[in-house]
Amino acid sequence: MLSPAEGATVVAGTPLTFFARDGSNELPMTFMVASSPALLSSPDIDGGLGTLLPPGYKTELLPPEDNPEYWLTSTKATATPRTIYWTASFTRNLRSCDEPPVTFTLPTRTLTVVPSPAEEQAAAKQKQEAEAAAAKRKKEAEAAATPTGSVSLDGSTIAVRSDGEAQVKLACTGTGACIGKLTLTGRDIAKTESEDRAKVETIGSASFSISANKSATIMVRLNATGRALLSAAHGHLSATLTLLKSSPAPGSSESVRLVGERAHGETGKK
């Protein structure tokens, strides 16, 4: 008989006592504790000759019997959380003097050594810290691999052709393309006393897609309101250009001046 039971669990760091008893045997028991069944013949964790318990000795693990019990207390066995294997054996001399002694080994049992609560908390904390560090590294790697770009207005003066086409010059710098939408807005001060109280009107918009480190002229057709405001301003209209980028985000706004061109190519004057 062996104890602890097959598949039993013990907390790491707890001294563990192994018991062995064979009802038909009164010979000393040798204990073997190993990290694998193959190593039980030369145990790599602990082992040795068990101590004899007197007949009828009462323990919590085994009922008292009239047969000797042998035990081995080990702290090495529970030093590390893992699955361990253990058994006990005894050697008997046969009746015939011509025959060599025979060693009998009892069935092998497994035992699971689990971490202590403090070790589990420390392991959980270490795991969380490792996961957080891995997530941070992943985020940094993704950020480094993500193309970046910045779009800007090339000059604050925007020429408007006689057909109402505003020529917006944009520059894209960085490693990624600049994609998005631009919107021109102006204030209608014809019916107000000051520009601050004037209603903001959208006067034109267009989409853009510019390769990295390239420039492009985006044609924005002014709507009827935009053309009317430009005409009322005698060909010189203060406006706001808003760049709404979908890649890379975010956008920006800049103050610009729309300058209308006369049909023969001259710039309008106030």
SULJO-V186121 format. One line per field, one symbol per residue. ss: DSSP state (h for helix, s for strand, l for the rest). burial: # if it has 24 or more other C-alpha atoms within 12 Angstrom, else .. Layout:
ss->???
burial->???
//
This chain:
ss->lssllllssssllllssssslllllllllsssssllhhhhhhlllsssslssslllllllllllllllsssssslllllllssssssssssslllllllllsssslllssssssllhhhhhhhhhhhhhhhhhhhhhhhhhhhhhlllssssslllssssllllsssssssssslllsssssssssssllllllllllsssssssssssslllssssssssllhhhhhhhhhlllssssssssssssllllsssssssssslllllslll
burial->#####...####...#######....#########....##.#.######..#........#....########.####.#.########..............##.########................................######...######.##########..#############............############..#########..######.#.###########.##..#..#.######......#..
//
